[in-house]
Amino acid sequence: MSRSTRTISGEDITRSVADALQYISYYHPADYIRSLSQAYAREQSPAAKNAIGQILLNSRMAAFGRRPICQDTGLVVVFAKVGMDVRIKSKRSLAELVNEGVRKAYLDPANPLRPSIVSDPLSKRINTRDNTPAVVHVELVPGNQVQITIAAKGGGSENKARFTTLNPSASVSDWVVDTVSTLGSGWCPPGLISIGIGGSAEKAMLLAKQAMNEPINMSELMARGPSNAEEALRIELYQRINALGIGAQGLGGLTTVVDVKVASWPAHAASKPVALIPQCAANRHLTFALDGSGPVELQPPDLSEWPQIGADDLKVSGVRRVNLDTLTKEQTASWRCGETLLLSGKMLTGRDAAHKRMVDLLEAGKPLPVDLRGRVIYYVGPVRAVRDEVVGPAGPTTSSRMDAFTEKILAETGLFAMVGKAERGPAAIESIVKHKAPYLIAVGGAAYLISKAVKAARLVAFGDLGMEAIYEFDVQDMPVIMAVDAEGNSVHNSGPLEWRKRMAADSIARSIGV
């Protein structure tokens, strides 16, 4: 064996993957926190500033509590660069070693992570219960180390990935901006947009996914100026995307992205493949190297870089307190688009799988296992509780996935209101108006913070669905924003439109380089 050859234990790979996944579940990358703190300081939209503040406070709480930043603890994606002078000592494949690490991390009793992966995606969609398998990409490179970049990609942002093949002369910038303008806010901004250009369809997507894990450096890039076409495109896209006024959580504001990443590869002369992948506010990723000396040793970040934002900083004027236990139609009809409500009392939970089951029962003429009359339902799939927790991190899921079920549920159950994340589609808004059942949003990316408003939780239906089961939460002062009122007015339409106009005409746009 060559002197330069190194042996790396398979157990060290497994242990390092597990430790890294635990680490990124509760520690944001410091570069993201710095960029988000700058965005918070300059934000002039009260709603967007409050949302960013909640994300920052949640991040600090998650770091100290060592509990997940977001209830969606992600699909695990691994990029492994294996040195050609490395011998991995194991009877298992690299993918098997990685998956054992994923299993250990997601089933860790001290900080269990939510398993979201389903097998047989075409039909049965049964949860694997341990979040395996991961998506593993392997590249052989010179050297005697194994470098692993590991990411936990949230479903809300992954669902907004897009691909096209442009004509060679077409503008990448125009396509990206037009596409981002149609994505809505289900990808949980403020985050990143990552672009892959060239190669083939699968190569462009891979470029975009890899580039997403590079350090955030837009401030430095804008200060020194671009040195190549990719950097020039990054700055152009950063300015144009933020000028859309989408803002934090789609509420309208100055910052939609804190950075834009661009990676390119040679392409066929007849085509220009372009991939776009958003990164949400969770932004979980980490790169480490193994050299045979043992598993990776991860040091906590310097939490002094996290801004000292407290609950008092997030208080807004004109807050309406709502008692869910005595709620009436007259009260819900009085809620107005854009106002902040504090919810107290009992609410139900339920998301994709629970809604499908309920609709299937209704269509079969069978009774539901829970009475929805006069109730509010929260679209959430929480993390399992530990220690003295009532519930684990419990942030909202993307509400548009419930749009197909909304008319049936509202028409036949007497549900009063819904709470989720991001915008609703035209059909859902039509049902909201028809049945006078408004829709509210909680801040995506503030899951641990939101969970502290839950004072009790009990399983009421569909326990076999795991995190998608229906629970009854007893909440106290849970903050939400009226997103679609009983008249059909939507904050996701009015907010970005207002800030797009302001930024086009006002000098405040200069603060982000627009």
C-alpha positions as MATLAB code, in Angstrom:
seq = 'MSRSTRTISGEDITRSVADALQYISYYHPADYIRSLSQAYAREQSPAAKNAIGQILLNSRMAAFGRRPICQDTGLVVVFAKVGMDVRIKSKRSLAELVNEGVRKAYLDPANPLRPSIVSDPLSKRINTRDNTPAVVHVELVPGNQVQITIAAKGGGSENKARFTTLNPSASVSDWVVDTVSTLGSGWCPPGLISIGIGGSAEKAMLLAKQAMNEPINMSELMARGPSNAEEALRIELYQRINALGIGAQGLGGLTTVVDVKVASWPAHAASKPVALIPQCAANRHLTFALDGSGPVELQPPDLSEWPQIGADDLKVSGVRRVNLDTLTKEQTASWRCGETLLLSGKMLTGRDAAHKRMVDLLEAGKPLPVDLRGRVIYYVGPVRAVRDEVVGPAGPTTSSRMDAFTEKILAETGLFAMVGKAERGPAAIESIVKHKAPYLIAVGGAAYLISKAVKAARLVAFGDLGMEAIYEFDVQDMPVIMAVDAEGNSVHNSGPLEWRKRMAADSIARSIGV';
ca = [
       0.000    0.000    0.000;
       1.334    3.449   -0.929;
       2.544    5.714    1.864;
       0.030    8.320    0.729;
      -2.858    5.876    0.953;
      -5.109    6.326    3.962;
      -7.657    4.031    5.509;
     -10.881    5.604    6.709;
     -13.222    3.625    8.891;
     -16.787    3.162    7.689;
     -17.871    3.747   11.291;
     -16.226    7.183   11.185;
     -18.241    8.059    8.075;
     -21.482    6.942    9.700;
     -20.754    8.737   12.971;
     -19.746   11.939   11.168;
     -22.871   11.960    9.004;
     -25.053   11.489   12.092;
     -23.263   14.233   14.036;
     -23.402   16.633   11.095;
     -27.141   16.129   10.629;
     -27.773   16.774   14.294;
     -25.558   19.881   14.126;
     -27.301   21.442   11.145;
     -30.729   20.694   12.581;
     -30.237   23.355   15.264;
     -27.336   25.563   14.095;
     -27.812   27.923   11.171;
     -24.654   28.685    9.170;
     -23.175   31.871   10.624;
     -22.937   33.504    7.175;
     -26.705   33.202    6.757;
     -27.356   34.713   10.186;
     -25.062   37.663    9.386;
     -26.845   38.298    6.089;
     -30.307   37.900    7.622;
     -29.370   40.259   10.460;
     -28.390   42.882    7.881;
     -31.719   42.339    6.136;
     -33.559   42.748    9.451;
     -31.762   46.010   10.184;
     -32.659   47.603    6.837;
     -36.185   46.164    6.407;
     -38.905   48.850    6.271;
     -41.963   46.645    5.839;
     -43.329   46.091    9.379;
     -44.768   42.669    8.517;
     -41.593   41.461    6.815;
     -39.380   42.839    9.594;
     -41.469   40.991   12.169;
     -41.202   37.761   10.150;
     -37.406   38.069    9.835;
     -37.217   38.841   13.545;
     -39.153   35.674   14.346;
     -36.775   33.615   12.188;
     -33.739   35.115   13.945;
     -35.232   34.646   17.424;
     -36.221   31.090   16.532;
     -32.670   30.383   15.322;
     -31.169   31.546   18.595;
     -33.697   29.546   20.636;
     -33.060   26.413   18.564;
     -29.290   26.807   18.973;
     -29.488   27.060   22.754;
     -32.183   24.395   23.048;
     -30.500   22.094   20.520;
     -33.823   21.403   18.839;
     -34.672   21.698   15.137;
     -34.856   25.115   13.514;
     -37.746   23.867   11.375;
     -40.238   21.038   11.798;
     -39.399   19.887    8.255;
     -35.999   18.408    9.013;
     -35.467   17.689    5.358;
     -34.440   15.251    2.679;
     -30.776   14.378    3.212;
     -28.535   15.112    0.224;
     -24.857   14.158    0.316;
     -22.036   15.155   -2.002;
     -19.013   12.955   -1.306;
     -15.594   13.583   -2.862;
     -13.586   10.429   -2.297;
      -9.829   10.633   -2.732;
      -8.415    8.001   -5.047;
      -5.773    7.192   -2.422;
      -8.424    6.371    0.190;
      -9.396    2.909    1.350;
     -12.741    2.785    3.152;
     -12.668   -0.013    5.703;
     -16.166   -1.455    5.659;
     -18.173   -4.316    4.222;
     -20.957   -1.875    3.377;
     -21.239    0.538    0.470;
     -20.709    4.250    0.937;
     -24.453    4.831    0.484;
     -25.193    2.254    3.193;
     -22.737    3.946    5.556;
     -24.374    7.310    4.893;
     -27.867    5.909    5.400;
     -26.879    4.366    8.708;
     -25.720    7.830    9.764;
     -29.030    9.326    8.661;
     -30.866    6.646   10.652;
     -28.850    7.355   13.799;
     -29.369   11.118   13.497;
     -33.096   11.042   12.881;
     -33.769    8.511   15.645;
     -31.510   10.198   18.211;
     -33.573   10.151   21.445;
     -32.043   13.418   22.675;
     -33.077   15.313   19.549;
     -35.286   13.197   17.279;
     -35.691   14.674   13.815;
     -38.899   14.384   11.823;
     -38.831   11.503    9.318;
     -40.382   12.785    6.088;
     -39.258   10.250    3.472;
     -41.877    7.928    1.980;
     -41.135    4.750    0.050;
     -43.018    3.810   -3.108;
     -43.609    7.453   -4.093;
     -45.982    6.486   -6.902;
     -48.672    4.734   -4.879;
     -48.508    3.663   -1.220;
     -46.173    6.457   -0.016;
     -45.388    4.767    3.292;
     -43.107    6.692    5.649;
     -39.775    4.900    6.117;
     -39.772    6.145    9.741;
     -36.031    6.925    9.787;
     -35.714    9.415    6.895;
     -33.697    7.009    4.753;
     -32.629    6.717    2.043;
     -30.524    9.793    1.443;
     -29.656   11.079   -2.025;
     -25.920   10.379   -2.401;
     -23.640   11.777   -5.116;
     -20.071   10.436   -5.272;
     -17.091   11.880   -7.133;
     -13.626   10.325   -7.282;
     -10.902   12.966   -6.905;
      -7.129   13.057   -6.351;
      -6.005   12.839   -2.743;
      -6.290   10.775    0.407;
      -9.284   12.315    2.164;
     -13.041   12.004    1.972;
     -14.814   15.363    1.819;
     -18.538   15.314    2.506;
     -21.022   18.113    2.015;
     -24.273   17.231    3.717;
     -27.563   19.113    3.432;
     -31.073   18.646    4.774;
     -33.374   20.086    2.100;
     -36.883   21.150    3.084;
     -39.793   19.974    0.958;
     -41.388   23.398    0.583;
     -38.361   24.837   -1.185;
     -37.511   21.643   -3.047;
     -41.024   21.627   -4.543;
     -40.285   24.979   -6.184;
     -37.293   23.686   -8.197;
     -37.656   24.474  -11.902;
     -35.872   23.524  -15.129;
     -35.948   24.750  -18.706;
     -33.877   24.533  -21.867;
     -33.482   27.986  -23.361;
     -32.457   28.894  -26.852;
     -28.742   29.757  -26.859;
     -29.488   33.462  -27.383;
     -32.186   33.683  -24.680;
     -31.671   35.607  -21.442;
     -31.043   33.490  -18.359;
     -31.711   36.493  -16.158;
     -35.151   37.138  -17.663;
     -36.172   33.493  -17.297;
     -35.010   33.355  -13.678;
     -36.793   36.556  -12.665;
     -39.983   35.558  -14.466;
     -39.857   32.135  -12.807;
     -39.214   33.449   -9.290;
     -42.154   35.838   -9.702;
     -44.424   32.804  -10.132;
     -43.079   30.683   -7.261;
     -45.071   32.367   -4.517;
     -43.671   32.143   -0.995;
     -44.003   28.427   -0.275;
     -40.202   28.163   -0.431;
     -39.999   30.315    2.719;
     -38.023   33.440    1.836;
     -35.767   35.148    2.690;
     -33.348   32.529    1.430;
     -31.218   31.877   -1.632;
     -31.807   31.158   -5.289;
     -29.293   28.822   -6.903;
     -28.885   28.573  -10.684;
     -27.198   25.848  -12.733;
     -26.450   26.591  -16.392;
     -25.200   24.211  -19.050;
     -24.334   20.555  -19.328;
     -27.505   18.507  -19.677;
     -30.808   18.450  -17.814;
     -29.491   16.420  -14.885;
     -26.137   18.241  -14.822;
     -27.780   21.664  -14.608;
     -29.903   20.550  -11.659;
     -26.853   19.078   -9.957;
     -24.878   22.291  -10.476;
     -27.650   24.307   -8.869;
     -27.924   21.965   -5.886;
     -24.161   21.989   -5.304;
     -23.799   25.773   -5.631;
     -26.495   26.266   -3.008;
     -24.068   25.058   -0.328;
     -21.366   27.621   -1.098;
     -20.688   30.456    1.401;
     -22.943   33.515    1.298;
     -20.840   36.442    0.099;
     -23.130   38.815   -1.798;
     -22.131   41.832    0.322;
     -18.451   41.237   -0.405;
     -19.116   40.605   -4.092;
     -21.072   43.835   -4.500;
     -18.378   45.770   -2.650;
     -15.549   44.569   -4.912;
     -17.530   44.145   -8.132;
     -17.790   41.126  -10.463;
     -14.730   39.513  -11.997;
     -16.526   37.211  -14.466;
     -19.868   36.632  -16.179;
     -21.179   34.352  -13.422;
     -20.545   36.955  -10.736;
     -22.126   39.678  -12.866;
     -25.227   37.505  -13.276;
     -25.348   36.864   -9.530;
     -25.458   40.596   -8.780;
     -28.015   41.273  -11.511;
     -30.297   38.516  -10.271;
     -29.916   39.563   -6.632;
     -31.059   43.056   -7.509;
     -33.866   42.036   -9.856;
     -35.288   39.343   -7.565;
     -35.332   41.646   -4.546;
     -36.944   44.336   -6.695;
     -39.939   42.003   -7.100;
     -40.910   43.039   -3.567;
     -41.901   39.491   -2.530;
     -40.193   39.934    0.814;
     -40.033   37.713    3.871;
     -42.736   35.031    3.789;
     -44.207   36.737    0.713;
     -45.555   39.600    2.830;
     -43.865   42.302    0.765;
     -40.536   43.892    1.640;
     -36.966   44.692    0.696;
     -35.320   41.270    1.021;
     -36.478   38.159   -0.791;
     -32.999   36.645   -1.215;
     -29.799   37.211    0.750;
     -27.696   35.742   -2.057;
     -27.904   34.205   -5.530;
     -25.584   31.400   -6.575;
     -24.644   30.617  -10.185;
     -22.675   27.647  -11.505;
     -22.079   26.763  -15.149;
     -20.797   23.875  -17.292;
     -20.036   23.537  -21.013;
     -23.184   22.799  -23.028;
     -24.195   21.533  -26.454;
     -24.107   24.310  -29.037;
     -27.838   23.879  -29.693;
     -29.040   24.243  -26.110;
     -28.813   26.218  -22.884;
     -30.111   24.075  -19.973;
     -31.013   26.175  -16.917;
     -31.984   24.881  -13.477;
     -33.348   26.946  -10.582;
     -33.538   25.699   -6.992;
     -34.616   27.893   -4.060;
     -33.172   27.474   -0.578;
     -35.501   28.198    2.340;
     -34.826   30.097    5.543;
     -33.659   26.882    7.263;
     -30.560   26.706    4.992;
     -29.051   23.580    6.560;
     -25.703   22.365    5.216;
     -22.167   21.558    6.335;
     -18.903   20.419    4.736;
     -16.299   18.338    6.558;
     -13.300   16.164    5.688;
     -12.155   12.797    7.037;
      -8.467   11.822    6.936;
      -8.454    8.544    8.859;
      -7.820   10.097   12.268;
     -11.408    9.596   13.460;
     -14.888   11.052   13.036;
     -15.360   14.768   12.503;
     -15.278   16.974   15.584;
     -17.779   19.801   15.204;
     -17.482   22.928   17.323;
     -20.533   25.047   18.155;
     -20.675   28.374   16.316;
     -20.056   31.662   18.086;
     -23.597   32.510   19.152;
     -22.577   36.108   19.848;
     -23.107   36.592   16.101;
     -26.805   35.893   16.584;
     -28.616   39.214   17.198;
     -30.207   39.808   20.579;
     -33.816   39.887   19.415;
     -36.419   39.233   22.090;
     -40.179   38.829   22.192;
     -40.591   42.539   22.984;
     -38.866   43.433   19.707;
     -41.506   41.482   17.803;
     -44.540   43.134   19.343;
     -46.729   44.970   16.838;
     -49.447   47.521   17.415;
     -53.097   46.775   16.860;
     -52.855   43.072   17.704;
     -56.210   41.318   18.028;
     -56.560   38.550   20.614;
     -58.770   35.640   19.597;
     -60.368   33.004   21.853;
     -60.698   29.918   19.674;
     -63.021   28.226   22.147;
     -65.742   30.861   21.739;
     -65.126   31.735   18.091;
     -68.060   32.825   15.935;
     -68.588   33.428   12.218;
     -69.195   37.095   12.974;
     -65.762   37.340   14.545;
     -63.925   35.617   11.687;
     -65.742   37.842    9.190;
     -64.315   40.890   10.947;
     -60.687   39.821   10.559;
     -58.933   41.955    7.972;
     -56.150   41.122    5.549;
     -52.697   41.912    6.962;
     -53.589   42.284   10.635;
     -51.846   40.282   13.358;
     -53.853   37.966   15.598;
     -52.871   36.108   18.765;
     -54.721   32.801   18.964;
     -55.547   31.116   22.267;
     -57.602   27.999   22.889;
     -58.016   24.672   21.140;
     -57.167   24.136   17.459;
     -56.874   21.027   15.329;
     -53.924   20.032   13.153;
     -53.929   18.250    9.815;
     -52.014   18.337    6.552;
     -51.796   16.468    3.226;
     -52.434   12.848    4.174;
     -55.033   13.722    6.823;
     -56.933   15.931    4.390;
     -56.986   13.201    1.751;
     -58.366   10.712    4.253;
     -61.041   13.123    5.405;
     -62.116   13.880    1.848;
     -62.165   10.155    1.009;
     -64.447    9.540    4.011;
     -66.753   12.405    3.057;
     -67.013   11.178   -0.528;
     -67.848    7.691    0.756;
     -70.612    9.129    2.954;
     -68.812    8.114    6.156;
     -68.423   10.245    9.317;
     -65.146   11.924   10.147;
     -63.288   10.806   13.282;
     -63.210   14.412   14.471;
     -65.846   17.156   14.309;
     -64.557   20.224   12.418;
     -67.602   22.413   13.027;
     -66.595   25.791   14.379;
     -62.933   24.785   14.555;
     -59.654   26.160   13.218;
     -57.195   23.751   11.580;
     -53.432   24.247   11.498;
     -51.493   22.727    8.609;
     -48.544   21.275   10.521;
     -46.514   18.093   10.950;
     -44.525   18.607   14.159;
     -41.313   17.036   15.369;
     -41.710   14.449   18.139;
     -41.585   15.971   21.622;
     -38.749   15.215   24.049;
     -38.107   15.821   27.735;
     -40.672   18.305   29.107;
     -41.909   19.495   25.693;
     -45.613   19.437   24.894;
     -44.787   19.222   21.200;
     -41.609   19.466   19.158;
     -40.926   22.282   16.679;
     -44.227   22.903   14.931;
     -44.038   25.398   12.096;
     -46.563   25.611    9.243;
     -46.438   23.602    6.040;
     -47.159   24.926    2.548;
     -50.906   25.477    2.346;
     -51.349   25.216   -1.414;
     -51.039   21.444   -1.079;
     -54.380   21.537    0.730;
     -56.081   23.593   -2.008;
     -57.494   20.534   -3.770;
     -59.318   19.520   -0.575;
     -60.473   22.947    0.584;
     -63.889   23.188   -1.096;
     -65.006   19.747    0.088;
     -63.808   20.354    3.642;
     -65.361   23.805    3.947;
     -68.623   22.795    2.284;
     -69.278   19.709    4.388;
     -67.669   20.197    7.791;
     -68.376   23.726    9.021;
     -64.681   24.521    9.498;
     -64.276   28.178   10.512;
     -60.669   29.003    9.504;
     -57.312   27.614    8.391;
     -53.696   28.364    9.393;
     -50.683   27.500    7.246;
     -47.823   28.970    5.244;
     -47.662   30.939    1.985;
     -50.359   31.872   -0.522;
     -53.533   30.053   -1.559;
     -54.535   29.410   -5.166;
     -57.549   30.935   -6.956;
     -59.837   27.939   -6.319;
     -59.044   27.932   -2.602;
     -59.642   31.683   -2.340;
     -62.968   31.221   -4.132;
     -63.927   28.646   -1.491;
     -62.748   30.949    1.309;
     -65.053   33.691    0.060;
     -67.942   31.317   -0.620;
     -67.875   29.834    2.881;
     -66.530   32.903    4.711;
     -63.706   30.829    6.189;
     -60.549   32.995    6.314;
     -56.971   31.793    6.002;
     -54.115   32.847    8.306;
     -50.374   32.257    8.182;
     -47.707   31.529   10.763;
     -44.064   32.264    9.992;
     -42.269   29.457    8.208;
     -38.790   29.088    9.691;
     -39.967   29.829   13.247;
     -40.990   26.286   14.225;
     -39.302   26.101   17.629;
     -40.598   29.544   18.584;
     -44.155   28.629   17.552;
     -44.031   25.372   19.520;
     -43.634   27.373   22.727;
     -47.167   28.708   22.223;
     -48.549   25.138   22.381;
     -49.471   24.335   25.976;
     -51.072   20.908   25.430;
     -51.409   18.386   22.616;
     -53.369   15.159   22.204;
     -53.803   12.728   19.333;
     -57.379   12.670   18.025;
     -57.292   10.803   14.683;
     -55.179    8.912   12.109;
     -52.382    7.982   14.492;
     -50.866    5.641   11.910;
     -49.912    8.681    9.808;
     -47.202    9.668   12.275;
     -46.358   13.354   11.952;
     -49.358   13.744    9.593;
     -51.871   12.605   12.226;
     -54.576   14.949   13.507;
     -53.867   16.442   16.917;
     -55.683   18.926   19.091;
     -53.388   21.710   20.277;
     -54.184   24.030   23.159;
     -52.378   27.250   22.244;
     -51.717   30.498   24.042;
     -50.962   33.706   22.153;
     -49.881   31.947   18.951;
     -49.003   34.768   16.501;
     -50.547   34.624   13.025;
     -51.184   37.064   10.199;
     -54.461   37.336    8.324;
     -53.509   36.255    4.821;
     -56.858   35.866    3.026;
     -59.900   37.436    4.635;
     -63.524   36.455    4.164;
     -63.806   38.909    1.266;
     -60.925   37.271   -0.615;
     -58.316   39.984   -0.086;
     -54.841   38.380   -0.031;
     -51.772   39.798    1.697;
     -49.634   37.769   -0.714;
     -51.036   39.854   -3.545;
     -51.227   43.266   -1.887;
     -47.947   43.115    0.064;
     -45.499   42.384   -2.783;
     -47.398   44.709   -5.133;
     -47.090   47.600   -2.683;
     -43.392   47.041   -2.086;
     -42.625   46.486   -5.744;
     -44.107   49.911   -6.457;
     -42.263   51.523   -3.573;
     -38.947   50.061   -4.574;
     -39.390   51.169   -8.160;
     -39.990   54.749   -7.115;
     -38.363   55.223   -3.734;
     -34.782   55.795   -2.694;
     -35.034   52.976   -0.133;
     -34.250   50.596   -2.990;
     -30.690   51.900   -2.954;
     -30.155   50.236    0.435;
     -30.067   46.830   -1.282;
     -28.505   47.993   -4.521;
     -31.706   47.954   -6.626;
];
